[in-house]
């Protein structure tokens, strides 16, 4: 069958198309890295397109020698770790009973969760609740609690739990495990793909969150790095504030933005290939059965 | 099949006895349900300030009723209507571009026979989904800036430099292109999942009948993923008001409000920045209800025509 040979016209065109997609996707990253290693003069002259021009690491030295950036970074790490733990634990605890067909009240609870996917309180009522009624302003709780459980994640995890073989739970019960024991010692260890998937979704969400912090965190020292980055991009933070000496300031106004962007996205880009296979697995299982 | 159906006999024990028997499992739900009531349902009730003169402060119940005053106000507000039509324009143009492109990309990915190459393309194409909106917006601004690569190419072609980010007529193009860049790979994930669920014997049968690759895609793959396509389309239609709030907030500026200001950014400026809480809530509530009506309608239409829907 000639049609199925590897070198058919279709395969060649398709491969070329895929190469184009890969280039289209990666180009902004390449440009950003090139700009961060280029001199300001070259950037302003519009010479930077793919490779760094007049290679320099000055902006990296300036940012990395200033402890502030690490302070914001550390805040992000703290918010991400605590927030992810709360979110994954709460999502798992909620999804497990919802995955059980024998629970008759699920006929009420599942629509109760689903409805929040299609209608929400809106920006202003949420803001009033968190900032004024619950007085969570300027605390870590305003960042990690309001988004902890999402209906989408619950549905994904519930579908995964429902697909686990019932016989395993039965075996656990025979061995004398209670409901809680079955959950922690049988269900959770079997659910690594979905737990990692949700963990990644939540962690990336908190890592990238700047809007919530901009609403609720007044003290600058509590800011996550994403919010600080926004200020740099908006030019609200001058190069001198980042710690550049006066002769450096004129050199780094544009490349400082790229450098800060590279440094902020670096952890995600580094972890991403390793967790990728889990979330693809997790999404697929959760979605096909759902 | 029938044997399984018989096993699922209707549980006829009284409800209280059922709850008593399964209380351990139900107890898992206590904290999450309280969470949902406080953080998901209370803000829905909080929308009543759209009908009250709320002046700030922790108590949303301590102010007088004003009925539909705020709704009448925004109906007469030209800025609201501008935001409304921008919201429609941006969402619909994004949907019209993104939907077929993602579907075609998924079909083509499915045709790749080299597994390693396929995995590589997928890994790369998912990546933008995980990048902070702050960085996406920052990248976009750098790339379209006066000394960015697009203007460099224009300059080498002898075209004058264009300040894309401050020209209203360019905003929809920037919005749609960057949206496709961000979501193209991620959008394929559910289609690919659905494709792996298609019975392989259907392909074999069609091949024996002499079907070409195009015909296999048209008559086996596409019908096989149709339910997934419909579900995603319904969800997209439901959010047709509600263009990406964060991205617009990061990308727009007063120069481009004319085409870039949408309902959610208008609500943000009115409510959070301007302190007109009740007015902004009324606008936001309107957006939410339209979204709910759209999802419900799209779902009903889909169920009637293709027999697949969200619920």
Interface residues (C-beta under 8 A of the other chain):
Chain A: X3 X6 X10 X11 X14 X15 X17 X18 X21 X22 X24 X25 X26 X28 X29 X31 X32 X35 X43 X44 X45 X46 X47 X48 X49 X90 X93 X94 X96 X97 X98 X100 X101 X102 X103 X104 X105 X109 X112 X113 X114 X116 X118 X119 X120 X121 X122 X123 X124 X125 X126 X127 X128 X129 X132 X133 X135 X145 X146 X148 X149 X178 X179 X180 X183 X204 X207 X208 X210 X211 X215 X226 X227 X229 X230 X233 X254 X257 X258 X261 X264 X265 X268 X269 X272 X273 X276 X280 X283 X284 X287 X288
Chain B: X8 X11 X15 X18 X19 X22 X24 X25 X26 X28 X29 X31 X32 X33 X35 X36 X38 X39 X40 X41 X42 X43 X44 X45 X46 X47 X49 X54 X56 X57 X58 X59 X60 X105 X108 X109 X111 X112 X113 X117 X120 X121 X122 X123 X124 X125 X126 X127 X128 X130 X131 X132 X133 X134 X135 X137 X138 X139 X140 X141 X142 X143 X146 X147 X148 X149 X151 X152 X153 X155 X181 X184 X185 X189 X190 X192 X193 X194 X196 X197 X212 X213 X228 X238 X246 X249 X250 X264 X267 X268 X271 X272 X277 X280 X281 X284 X285 X287 X288 X289 X291 X292 X295 X296 X311
